[in-house]
Amino acid sequence: MPTSIDIDAYCRRIQWSGDRAPRLDTLAALLWAHTAHVSFENLDVLLRRPIRLDLDSLQDKLVRTGRGGYCFEHATLFAAVLETLGFTVNRQAARVVLFTPRTEAPRDHMFLTVPVDGTTYVVDPGFGPFAPRFPVPLVEAAAGDGATHWMTREDGLWALHVTRDDQPAIGWLATLETANAVDFEVANHFTATHTGSPFLNWIMLSAMTPEGRVNVMNRDVTLLFGKE
């Protein structure tokens, strides 16, 4: 099974030609370009097509054919890109509590943490319309002027704060325990096939345009111009 990334093809896909040295500015630029050009979508789940997380399948779908995907696909591909460039990457899981109480939320969201120059950053390209387009420092912080994402500690867990309907909200909670690859295979299978999974029942799309973000939830289309 191929385990390497065609980094040149990936960079063409995200229309990025910057420095590839494993620095913070490289990480930030890659994340911005990735979220600008690789959409969030669950169409294959709705069509009952299998969601494969091996690198060859991910490159076929997200890179070569220009498709999007959901968190497991985005995060797995982006982690491999970062490691190819020399970054250290930790793959981790979270409970999304933005729409579901903590006691009912499964640990079925994949994100990354990346240490750079003594600071660890949360990198979450697959959180749909709530994905931070910049590396979020893994430090306790308060919402500052204009802040869209920040981290706090909540009952012993790390919380990613996001902006929802122009109001702050907790997006997900995580222990920061490093997960195994099989954990994401299990979570991906649940998310893509369980009858109670919202991904199997709702249309969910989010993409950036030069004017702003376009979100689709079932029949509702939201245009957020000049928001990011």
Residue pairs with C-beta under 8 A, 6 or more apart in sequence:
1 54
1 56
2 54
2 55
2 56
3 55
4 55
4 84
5 55
5 59
5 77
5 80
5 81
5 84
6 59
6 63
7 20
7 81
7 84
7 85
9 59
9 63
9 64
10 59
10 63
10 77
10 81
11 17
13 37
13 38
13 62
13 63
13 66
14 30
14 33
14 34
14 36
14 37
14 38
15 33
15 36
15 37
16 29
16 30
16 33
18 26
18 29
18 30
19 25
19 26
20 26
20 85
21 85
21 86
22 82
22 85
22 86
22 87
22 116
23 116
23 117
24 116
24 117
24 121
24 135
26 85
27 82
27 87
27 114
27 116
27 121
27 123
27 135
28 134
28 135
30 78
30 81
30 82
31 78
31 123
31 125
31 133
31 134
31 135
32 133
32 134
34 74
34 78
34 125
35 125
35 131
35 133
35 208
36 133
36 208
37 208
38 62
38 68
38 69
38 74
38 125
39 67
39 68
39 205
39 206
39 207
39 208
40 68
40 69
40 70
40 74
40 126
40 127
40 128
40 129
40 131
40 204
40 205
40 206
40 207
41 67
41 68
41 69
41 70
41 204
41 205
41 206
41 207
42 70
42 199
42 202
42 203
42 204
42 205
43 203
43 205
44 50
44 51
44 61
44 69
45 51
45 70
45 191
45 192
45 197
45 199
45 200
46 199
46 200
46 203
50 192
51 69
51 70
51 72
51 73
51 188
51 191
51 192
52 58
53 72
53 73
53 76
53 184
53 185
53 188
55 76
55 77
55 80
58 69
58 73
58 76
58 77
58 80
59 77
61 67
61 69
61 73
62 68
62 69
62 73
62 74
62 77
63 77
68 205
68 207
69 126
70 126
70 128
70 191
70 199
70 204
71 109
71 110
71 111
71 124
71 126
71 127
71 128
72 110
72 126
72 184
72 187
72 188
72 191
73 126
74 125
74 126
75 91
75 110
75 111
75 112
75 124
75 125
75 126
76 91
76 110
76 184
78 112
78 123
78 125
78 126
79 89
79 91
79 112
82 89
82 112
82 114
82 123
83 89
87 114
87 116
88 114
88 115
89 112
89 113
89 114
90 112
90 113
90 114
90 178
91 110
91 112
91 178
91 179
91 181
91 184
92 110
92 111
92 112
92 113
92 174
92 176
92 177
92 178
92 179
93 107
93 108
93 109
93 110
93 111
93 174
93 177
93 179
93 183
93 184
93 187
94 107
94 109
94 110
94 111
94 160
94 172
94 173
94 174
95 102
95 105
95 106
95 107
95 108
95 109
95 172
95 173
95 174
96 105
96 108
96 109
96 171
96 172
97 105
97 170
97 171
97 172
97 173
98 130
98 162
98 164
98 169
98 170
98 171
98 172
102 173
105 173
106 187
106 190
107 187
108 187
108 190
108 191
109 126
109 127
109 172
110 126
110 179
110 184
110 187
111 122
111 123
111 124
111 126
111 127
111 160
111 172
111 174
112 122
112 123
112 124
113 120
113 121
113 122
113 123
113 138
113 176
114 120
114 121
114 123
114 135
115 121
116 135
119 137
119 138
119 139
120 137
120 138
121 135
121 136
121 137
121 138
122 132
122 135
122 136
122 137
122 138
122 151
122 160
123 135
123 136
124 131
124 132
124 136
124 160
125 131
127 162
127 171
127 172
128 204
128 206
128 215
129 206
129 213
129 215
129 224
130 162
130 163
130 164
130 171
132 148
132 149
132 160
132 162
133 228
134 149
136 149
136 150
136 151
136 160
137 151
138 151
138 158
138 176
139 151
140 151
140 152
140 153
141 147
141 150
141 151
141 152
142 150
142 152
143 150
143 161
143 168
144 150
148 162
148 163
148 228
149 160
149 161
149 162
149 163
149 171
150 161
151 158
151 159
151 160
151 161
152 158
152 159
152 161
153 159
154 170
154 173
157 173
157 174
157 175
158 173
158 174
158 175
158 176
159 170
159 171
159 172
159 173
160 170
160 171
160 172
160 174
161 168
161 169
161 170
161 171
162 168
162 169
162 170
162 171
163 169
190 197
191 197
191 199
192 199
192 200
193 200
194 200
198 204
202 217
202 218
203 216
203 217
203 218
204 216
204 217
205 214
205 215
205 216
206 213
206 214
206 215
206 216
207 213
207 214
208 214
208 228
211 223
211 225
211 226
212 223
212 224
212 225
212 226
212 227
212 228
213 223
213 224
213 227
213 228
214 221
214 222
214 223
214 224
215 221
215 222
215 224
216 222
